[in-house]
């Protein structure tokens, strides 16, 4: 589903963010991206979302070269990829329902689709009874669940989570991981960039490690490998 072929990324300031990365991700995978800050994990996801272009190489998603997409095709790409952020990024003046609905509105979803999918997404993440509340009225874990609902409401093929447990306590972090595992079990491919060594070591999923812009390890049932 996702293929990186000899991908390198050099920014205008000369920083070499990625160096000759070749990686393949199959549909249904649950993949941990690990490595020190600045290792290249974020650049990798930006290339996939077409927020950046590779200096060399090809990024293929669902059979299409992402760098060659026409401007009008980029929104179609991003509908197929959900993103969950460490800092939630919910709109503070919108309710939970409105935050999730907004993800459908910006891609032209009809009122009928919104009325059907938003409650389904909120039920999936356990927030059906919180849909009229505002982000400030939610706990950190609930805010992250709302972020996940927003990310999956378009029914993406791929879900990218960037340090989703970074601002959460251990118990809440594990609740979130169980939710991500259930989403993965239902067919969504998941890429999770994380420093949470305990979660990585416990789940024994595929682990791809980066250091200095290079992919240094790709293990089917891997461990974090950076201490902890």
Residue frames as qw, qx, qy, qz and C-alpha x, y, z in Angstrom:
[[0.000, 0.883, 0.469, 0.000, 0.00, 0.00, 0.00],
 [0.086, -0.974, 0.178, 0.107, 2.83, 2.40, 0.90],
 [0.882, 0.124, 0.087, 0.447, 6.21, 2.23, -0.81],
 [0.097, -0.933, 0.253, 0.236, 9.27, 4.42, -0.32],
 [0.896, 0.284, 0.112, 0.324, 11.89, 3.79, -3.01],
 [0.631, 0.073, -0.020, 0.772, 15.36, 5.24, -2.36],
 [0.078, -0.911, -0.298, -0.273, 13.84, 8.38, -0.84],
 [0.506, -0.130, -0.244, 0.817, 16.09, 11.24, 0.24],
 [0.055, -0.919, -0.342, -0.190, 15.05, 14.66, 1.54],
 [0.502, -0.088, -0.142, 0.849, 17.42, 17.62, 1.80],
 [0.017, -0.892, -0.406, 0.199, 15.94, 20.90, 3.05],
 [0.386, 0.856, 0.024, 0.343, 16.99, 24.30, 1.69],
 [0.317, -0.876, 0.337, -0.137, 19.13, 24.94, 4.76],
 [0.369, 0.551, -0.747, 0.038, 21.18, 21.86, 3.88],
 [0.530, -0.262, 0.696, -0.407, 19.74, 19.53, 6.52],
 [0.417, 0.140, -0.831, -0.341, 19.62, 15.96, 5.24],
 [0.629, -0.213, 0.345, -0.663, 16.38, 14.72, 6.81],
 [0.922, 0.064, 0.354, -0.147, 16.20, 11.39, 4.98],
 [0.040, 0.637, -0.696, -0.328, 18.92, 9.42, 3.24],
 [0.406, 0.243, -0.812, -0.341, 18.10, 6.71, 0.68],
 [0.468, -0.032, 0.705, -0.531, 15.12, 5.19, 2.50],
 [0.491, 0.021, -0.709, -0.506, 13.43, 2.16, 0.98],
 [0.233, 0.032, 0.802, -0.549, 10.46, 0.80, 2.94],
 [0.392, -0.194, -0.676, -0.593, 7.21, -1.02, 2.19],
 [0.311, 0.026, 0.646, -0.696, 4.06, -1.05, 4.29],
 [0.148, -0.229, -0.889, -0.368, 1.28, -3.51, 3.52],
 [0.492, -0.413, -0.195, -0.741, -2.42, -2.91, 4.02],
 [0.823, -0.451, -0.297, -0.178, -3.41, -3.87, 7.56],
 [0.621, 0.170, -0.467, 0.606, 0.05, -3.34, 9.07],
 [0.436, -0.895, -0.089, -0.034, 0.57, -1.82, 12.52],
 [0.718, 0.345, -0.168, 0.581, 3.96, -0.16, 12.39],
 [0.439, -0.838, -0.081, 0.315, 5.96, 1.69, 15.04],
 [0.517, 0.681, -0.139, 0.499, 8.39, 4.38, 13.85],
 [0.653, -0.715, -0.069, 0.238, 11.07, 4.87, 16.51],
 [0.656, 0.295, -0.046, 0.693, 14.29, 6.82, 16.90],
 [0.322, -0.399, -0.273, 0.814, 15.68, 9.98, 18.48],
 [0.229, 0.871, 0.263, -0.347, 14.14, 13.40, 17.82],
 [0.164, 0.801, -0.380, -0.433, 15.32, 14.64, 14.45],
 [0.527, -0.184, 0.800, 0.220, 15.85, 11.11, 13.11],
 [0.122, 0.117, -0.649, -0.742, 13.52, 11.67, 10.14],
 [0.123, 0.371, 0.909, -0.145, 10.21, 10.23, 11.34],
 [0.235, 0.690, 0.352, -0.587, 8.21, 13.43, 10.89],
 [0.160, 0.516, -0.494, -0.681, 9.70, 14.11, 7.46],
 [0.061, 0.039, 0.967, 0.242, 8.63, 10.63, 6.39],
 [0.172, 0.583, 0.754, -0.247, 5.00, 11.33, 7.26],
 [0.165, 0.709, 0.016, -0.685, 5.08, 14.78, 5.63],
 [0.059, 0.308, -0.740, -0.595, 6.23, 13.21, 2.38],
 [0.077, 0.283, 0.954, 0.068, 3.37, 10.73, 2.57],
 [0.123, 0.725, 0.548, -0.400, 0.85, 13.53, 3.12],
 [0.464, 0.565, 0.322, 0.601, 2.39, 15.56, 0.27],
 [0.257, -0.949, -0.094, 0.160, 3.28, 18.37, 2.69],
 [0.217, -0.716, 0.532, 0.397, 6.86, 17.99, 1.43],
 [0.835, 0.504, -0.166, -0.142, 8.36, 16.62, -1.78],
 [0.868, -0.286, 0.234, 0.331, 11.27, 14.18, -1.88],
 [0.007, -0.788, 0.441, 0.430, 14.60, 15.44, -3.16],
 [0.278, 0.339, -0.839, -0.322, 15.22, 12.01, -4.67],
 [0.064, 0.074, 0.984, -0.148, 13.26, 8.78, -4.94],
 [0.417, -0.286, -0.532, -0.679, 9.57, 7.92, -5.07],
 [0.271, 0.045, 0.720, -0.638, 6.76, 7.82, -2.51],
 [0.369, -0.140, -0.727, -0.562, 3.93, 5.58, -3.69],
 [0.336, 0.082, 0.672, -0.655, 0.54, 5.39, -1.98],
 [0.648, 0.403, 0.564, -0.317, -2.14, 3.05, -3.29],
 [0.695, 0.348, 0.510, 0.367, -0.33, 2.77, -6.60],
 [0.285, 0.911, 0.154, 0.255, 0.16, 6.50, -7.18],
 [0.574, 0.119, -0.190, 0.787, 3.37, 8.53, -7.08],
 [0.228, -0.794, -0.443, 0.348, 2.51, 11.13, -4.43],
 [0.288, -0.478, 0.158, 0.815, 4.97, 13.71, -5.79],
 [0.079, 0.062, 0.636, 0.765, 3.30, 13.64, -9.21],
 [0.063, 0.638, 0.752, -0.150, -0.24, 14.24, -8.02],
 [0.086, 0.548, 0.289, 0.780, -2.03, 17.21, -9.56],
 [0.075, -0.193, 0.408, -0.889, -3.10, 19.95, -7.10],
 [0.665, -0.170, -0.082, -0.723, -6.74, 18.85, -7.30],
 [0.812, -0.026, -0.580, -0.061, -5.73, 15.27, -6.44],
 [0.241, 0.301, -0.665, 0.639, -4.00, 16.15, -3.16],
 [0.518, -0.230, 0.337, -0.752, -7.24, 16.54, -1.14],
 [0.903, 0.031, -0.270, -0.332, -8.33, 13.10, -2.41],
 [0.599, 0.267, -0.664, 0.360, -5.06, 11.65, -1.12],
 [0.013, -0.276, 0.584, -0.764, -5.52, 13.23, 2.30],
 [0.742, -0.195, -0.002, -0.642, -9.04, 11.85, 2.64],
 [0.906, 0.051, -0.417, -0.044, -7.47, 8.39, 2.61],
 [0.572, 0.128, -0.541, 0.604, -4.99, 9.27, 5.38],
 [0.469, -0.831, -0.223, -0.197, -6.07, 10.21, 8.91],
 [0.442, 0.398, -0.456, 0.662, -3.66, 11.99, 11.25],
 [0.615, -0.731, -0.295, -0.007, -3.64, 12.05, 15.08],
 [0.298, 0.685, -0.324, 0.581, -1.42, 14.61, 16.80],
 [0.481, -0.111, -0.653, 0.574, 0.25, 14.65, 20.22],
 [0.016, -0.138, -0.333, 0.932, -1.29, 18.03, 21.09],
 [0.303, 0.501, 0.755, -0.295, -4.83, 17.05, 19.96],
 [0.047, -0.074, 0.386, 0.919, -5.39, 20.20, 17.81],
 [0.040, 0.625, 0.779, 0.019, -9.10, 20.35, 18.48],
 [0.021, 0.505, 0.188, 0.842, -10.96, 23.56, 17.68],
 [0.136, -0.107, -0.692, 0.701, -11.72, 25.06, 21.12],
 [0.357, 0.171, 0.184, -0.900, -14.94, 26.83, 20.15],
 [0.659, 0.061, -0.526, -0.533, -16.51, 23.79, 18.55],
 [0.809, -0.299, 0.361, -0.355, -18.14, 20.89, 20.37],
 [0.471, -0.263, 0.825, 0.168, -16.80, 17.35, 20.09],
 [0.622, 0.509, 0.594, -0.016, -19.46, 16.60, 17.48],
 [0.357, 0.920, 0.001, -0.160, -18.60, 19.75, 15.52],
 [0.214, -0.703, 0.627, 0.258, -14.87, 19.00, 15.64],
 [0.520, -0.010, 0.833, 0.188, -15.41, 15.57, 14.14],
 [0.521, 0.706, 0.472, -0.082, -17.98, 16.85, 11.63],
 [0.084, 0.890, -0.235, -0.382, -15.52, 19.52, 10.50],
 [0.356, -0.367, 0.776, 0.370, -13.23, 16.84, 9.07],
 [0.440, 0.417, 0.774, 0.185, -16.06, 15.80, 6.75],
 [0.221, 0.896, 0.263, -0.281, -17.16, 19.35, 5.97],
 [0.103, -0.759, 0.410, 0.496, -13.74, 20.41, 4.66],
 [0.206, -0.158, 0.852, 0.454, -13.78, 17.58, 2.09],
 [0.405, 0.049, -0.384, -0.828, -17.33, 18.33, 0.97],
 [0.069, -0.182, -0.973, 0.126, -19.19, 15.67, 2.93],
 [0.337, -0.463, -0.456, -0.681, -22.97, 15.97, 2.69],
 [0.441, -0.403, 0.353, -0.720, -25.21, 16.61, 5.67],
 [0.936, -0.090, -0.130, -0.314, -26.54, 13.08, 5.38],
 [0.773, 0.245, -0.483, 0.329, -23.04, 11.57, 5.55],
 [0.054, 0.460, -0.493, 0.736, -22.12, 13.79, 8.51],
 [0.665, -0.332, 0.192, -0.641, -25.22, 12.74, 10.45],
 [0.973, 0.003, -0.204, -0.111, -24.41, 9.09, 9.86],
 [0.760, 0.301, -0.406, 0.409, -20.63, 8.95, 10.27],
 [0.012, -0.601, 0.424, -0.678, -19.97, 11.36, 13.15],
 [0.746, -0.416, 0.252, -0.455, -22.06, 9.39, 15.71],
 [0.980, 0.104, -0.162, 0.058, -20.46, 6.16, 14.44],
 [0.529, 0.498, -0.418, 0.546, -16.95, 7.56, 14.95],
 [0.272, -0.564, 0.401, -0.669, -17.78, 8.90, 18.42],
 [0.920, -0.239, 0.073, -0.301, -19.30, 5.56, 19.40],
 [0.869, 0.298, -0.314, 0.241, -16.15, 3.81, 18.18],
 [0.382, 0.422, -0.466, 0.677, -13.90, 5.90, 20.46],
 [0.432, -0.428, -0.709, 0.358, -16.26, 5.82, 23.45],
 [0.087, -0.157, -0.183, 0.966, -17.40, 9.46, 23.32],
 [0.109, -0.490, -0.716, -0.484, -21.02, 9.06, 22.28],
 [0.348, -0.773, -0.515, 0.127, -22.12, 10.70, 25.53],
 [0.399, -0.566, -0.020, 0.721, -19.68, 13.62, 25.21],
 [0.452, 0.418, 0.497, 0.612, -20.57, 14.92, 21.76],
 [0.023, -0.904, -0.302, -0.301, -22.07, 18.20, 23.02],
 [0.574, -0.725, 0.002, 0.381, -19.10, 19.05, 25.22],
 [0.345, 0.903, -0.246, 0.071, -16.27, 21.40, 24.33],
 [0.740, 0.325, -0.473, 0.349, -12.59, 20.35, 24.35],
 [0.008, 0.520, -0.497, 0.695, -11.92, 22.28, 27.56],
 [0.731, -0.319, 0.229, -0.558, -14.49, 20.11, 29.33],
 [0.964, 0.119, -0.233, -0.042, -12.69, 16.88, 28.41],
 [0.696, -0.570, 0.363, 0.242, -9.76, 15.09, 29.99],
 [0.009, 0.639, -0.628, -0.444, -6.56, 14.69, 28.01],
 [0.304, -0.003, 0.939, 0.163, -7.46, 11.12, 27.11],
 [0.416, 0.645, 0.602, -0.219, -10.93, 12.18, 25.95],
 [0.228, 0.826, -0.182, -0.482, -9.45, 14.94, 23.84],
 [0.085, -0.421, 0.817, 0.384, -7.15, 12.44, 22.17],
 [0.378, 0.304, 0.875, -0.012, -10.10, 10.10, 21.57],
 [0.376, 0.800, 0.270, -0.383, -11.91, 13.01, 19.92],
 [0.076, 0.708, -0.524, -0.468, -8.83, 13.54, 17.78],
 [0.248, -0.096, 0.938, 0.223, -8.93, 9.90, 16.74],
 [0.419, 0.582, 0.663, -0.214, -12.65, 10.14, 15.92],
 [0.281, 0.837, -0.084, -0.463, -11.89, 13.15, 13.72],
 [0.046, -0.546, 0.742, 0.386, -9.08, 11.21, 12.02],
 [0.222, 0.042, 0.964, 0.143, -11.17, 8.10, 11.27],
 [0.451, 0.518, 0.460, -0.562, -14.49, 9.72, 10.33],
 [0.467, 0.609, -0.363, -0.528, -13.43, 9.84, 6.67],
 [0.960, 0.015, 0.274, -0.059, -12.79, 6.09, 6.90],
 [0.203, 0.801, -0.534, -0.180, -9.14, 6.39, 5.89],
 [0.922, 0.201, -0.327, 0.046, -7.08, 3.49, 4.62],
 [0.639, 0.153, -0.419, 0.627, -4.11, 4.70, 6.67],
 [0.416, -0.891, -0.142, -0.117, -3.94, 6.30, 10.11],
 [0.545, 0.380, -0.370, 0.649, -0.76, 8.19, 11.06],
 [0.552, -0.806, -0.212, -0.035, -0.38, 8.85, 14.79],
 [0.440, 0.569, -0.338, 0.606, 2.41, 11.19, 15.90],
 [0.182, 0.130, -0.673, 0.705, 3.27, 10.63, 19.58],
 [0.459, -0.497, -0.450, -0.583, -0.43, 10.06, 20.43],
 [0.714, -0.546, -0.425, 0.113, 0.34, 9.10, 24.04],
 [0.492, 0.327, -0.265, 0.762, 2.94, 11.81, 24.62],
 [0.168, -0.396, 0.220, -0.875, 0.70, 13.98, 26.82],
 [0.781, -0.340, -0.259, -0.455, -1.18, 11.17, 28.56],
 [0.479, -0.520, 0.642, -0.296, -0.70, 9.23, 31.79],
 [0.025, -0.261, 0.951, 0.162, 0.19, 5.51, 31.53],
 [0.383, 0.316, 0.821, -0.281, -3.32, 4.16, 32.15],
 [0.475, 0.711, 0.163, -0.492, -4.88, 6.50, 29.60],
 [0.157, 0.598, -0.658, -0.430, -2.08, 5.74, 27.15],
 [0.168, -0.056, 0.981, 0.084, -2.85, 2.04, 27.24],
 [0.448, 0.542, 0.594, -0.392, -6.57, 2.67, 26.79],
 [0.376, 0.747, -0.200, -0.511, -5.67, 4.62, 23.67],
 [0.026, 0.420, -0.859, -0.291, -3.41, 1.84, 22.39],
 [0.359, 0.221, 0.897, -0.132, -6.20, -0.72, 22.83],
 [0.465, 0.705, 0.275, -0.460, -8.44, 1.58, 20.77],
 [0.255, 0.686, -0.521, -0.439, -5.81, 1.87, 18.01],
 [0.175, -0.179, 0.962, 0.112, -5.44, -1.92, 18.00],
 [0.456, 0.463, 0.708, -0.277, -9.19, -2.29, 17.51],
 [0.411, 0.774, -0.066, -0.477, -9.14, 0.22, 14.63],
 [0.079, 0.532, -0.784, -0.309, -6.28, -1.76, 13.10],
 [0.351, 0.067, 0.930, -0.087, -8.17, -5.03, 13.59],
 [0.507, 0.633, 0.462, -0.358, -11.06, -3.58, 11.59],
 [0.731, 0.490, 0.354, 0.317, -8.72, -3.03, 8.63],
 [0.142, 0.983, -0.088, 0.081, -7.06, 0.37, 8.96],
 [0.771, 0.217, -0.239, 0.548, -3.29, 0.45, 8.48],
 [0.385, -0.922, -0.050, 0.012, -1.56, 2.30, 11.33],
 [0.609, 0.373, -0.287, 0.638, 1.80, 4.08, 11.49],
 [0.502, -0.849, -0.163, -0.016, 2.63, 5.24, 15.01],
 [0.448, 0.540, -0.369, 0.609, 5.66, 7.45, 15.62],
 [0.669, -0.707, -0.122, -0.194, 6.54, 7.16, 19.29],
 [0.191, 0.573, -0.660, 0.447, 9.12, 7.36, 22.08],
 [0.740, -0.371, 0.279, -0.486, 6.94, 5.15, 24.32],
 [0.245, 0.429, -0.869, -0.020, 9.42, 2.29, 24.67],
 [0.359, -0.041, 0.832, -0.422, 7.21, 0.34, 27.10],
 [0.713, 0.419, 0.239, -0.509, 4.31, 0.22, 24.63],
 [0.553, 0.592, -0.527, -0.257, 6.56, -0.77, 21.73],
 [0.063, 0.369, -0.913, 0.162, 8.25, -3.51, 23.77],
 [0.489, 0.076, 0.718, -0.490, 4.95, -4.91, 25.06],
 [0.716, 0.463, 0.138, -0.503, 3.10, -5.08, 21.74],
 [0.516, -0.217, 0.745, 0.363, 5.86, -6.72, 19.66],
 [0.614, 0.725, 0.261, -0.172, 4.57, -5.19, 16.43],
 [0.710, 0.440, 0.115, 0.538, 6.68, -4.26, 13.41],
 [0.336, -0.845, 0.005, 0.416, 9.31, -1.69, 14.40],
 [0.637, 0.573, 0.091, 0.508, 11.17, 0.54, 11.95],
 [0.497, -0.715, -0.074, 0.485, 13.98, 2.55, 13.53],
 [0.467, 0.792, 0.042, 0.392, 15.54, 5.73, 12.16],
 [0.565, -0.650, 0.021, 0.508, 18.74, 7.50, 13.10],
 [0.225, -0.521, 0.340, 0.749, 20.26, 10.51, 11.37],
 [0.513, 0.508, -0.191, -0.665, 17.79, 10.27, 8.50],
 [0.372, 0.294, -0.842, -0.256, 18.60, 6.64, 7.76],
 [0.893, -0.220, -0.065, -0.387, 16.51, 3.54, 8.33],
 [0.042, 0.579, -0.789, 0.199, 18.72, 1.45, 10.60],
 [0.156, -0.014, 0.959, -0.235, 16.36, -1.36, 11.58],
 [0.644, 0.003, -0.240, -0.726, 13.17, -3.04, 10.35],
 [0.005, -0.104, 0.968, -0.228, 11.93, -5.90, 12.53],
 [0.432, -0.321, -0.680, -0.498, 8.70, -7.85, 12.20],
 [0.645, -0.667, -0.369, -0.048, 8.27, -8.31, 15.97],
 [0.480, 0.454, -0.293, 0.691, 10.59, -5.62, 17.20],
 [0.486, -0.655, -0.396, 0.421, 11.48, -3.70, 20.34],
 [0.033, 0.994, 0.059, -0.090, 12.17, -0.03, 20.93],
 [0.856, 0.181, 0.003, 0.485, 15.92, -0.45, 21.24],
 [0.253, 0.666, -0.137, 0.688, 16.85, 3.01, 22.53],
 [0.151, 0.092, -0.661, 0.729, 16.93, 2.36, 26.26],
 [0.535, -0.399, -0.194, -0.719, 14.06, 3.00, 28.63]]
